[in-house]
């Protein structure tokens, strides 16, 4: 992959509270595009878990990397979506790349978790009940992931 092009392997991280309120963040580069945390790998050797923790930190200020208090709350849902990249963003990828593989994660956080947005990427955030959050997402794969939240949230974190 040439330098400067995005890698077509990304993560989607549904951040939620114990009462299943979901964090949505509004993209800075598009009108009314609400989404969960998402982002591409920086390198081919970066793991999906590393990408998820990095993107969560960069986009929300929440720390969930190794040895952080929320490390165990970042759960790999072991699901992937493969989809066509929106035409308006194809220029970010190498010529001929038209599809992206998105790996899904969930991150349970306390209700009082503080959010610190990256102003370059996002302009606003809101916590919404999961069904309402799914209805606000423009991305079908994001909405579907949020609707699956009750099933994944019911799985206990192992001690």
Rosetta blueprint (number, residue, H / E / L):
1 X L
2 X L
3 X L
4 X L
5 X L
6 X E
7 X L
8 X L
9 X E
10 X E
11 X E
12 X E
13 X E
14 X E
15 X E
16 X E
17 X L
18 X L
19 X L
20 X L
21 X E
22 X E
23 X E
24 X E
25 X E
26 X E
27 X E
28 X L
29 X L
30 X L
31 X L
32 X L
33 X L
34 X E
35 X E
36 X L
37 X E
38 X E
39 X E
40 X E
41 X L
42 X L
43 X L
44 X L
45 X L
46 X L
47 X L
48 X H
49 X H
50 X H
51 X H
52 X H
53 X H
54 X H
55 X H
56 X H
57 X H
58 X H
59 X H
60 X H
61 X L
62 X L
63 X L
64 X L
65 X L
66 X L
67 X L
68 X L
69 X L
70 X L
71 X H
72 X H
73 X H
74 X E
75 X E
76 X E
77 X E
78 X E
79 X E
80 X E
81 X E
82 X E
83 X E
84 X E
85 X L
86 X L
87 X H
88 X H
89 X H
90 X H
91 X H
92 X H
93 X E
94 X L
95 X L
96 X L
97 X L
98 X L
99 X E
100 X E
101 X E
102 X E
103 X E
104 X E
105 X E
106 X E
107 X E
108 X E
109 X L
110 X L
111 X L
112 X L
113 X L
114 X L
115 X L
116 X L
117 X L
118 X L
119 X L
120 X L
121 X L
122 X E
123 X E
124 X E
125 X E
126 X E
127 X E
128 X E
129 X E
130 X H
131 X H
132 X H
133 X H
134 X H
135 X H
136 X H
137 X E
138 X L
139 X L
140 X H
141 X H
142 X H
143 X H
144 X H
145 X H
146 X H
147 X H
148 X L
149 X H
150 X H
151 X H
152 X H
153 X H
154 X L
155 X L
156 X L
157 X L
158 X L
159 X L
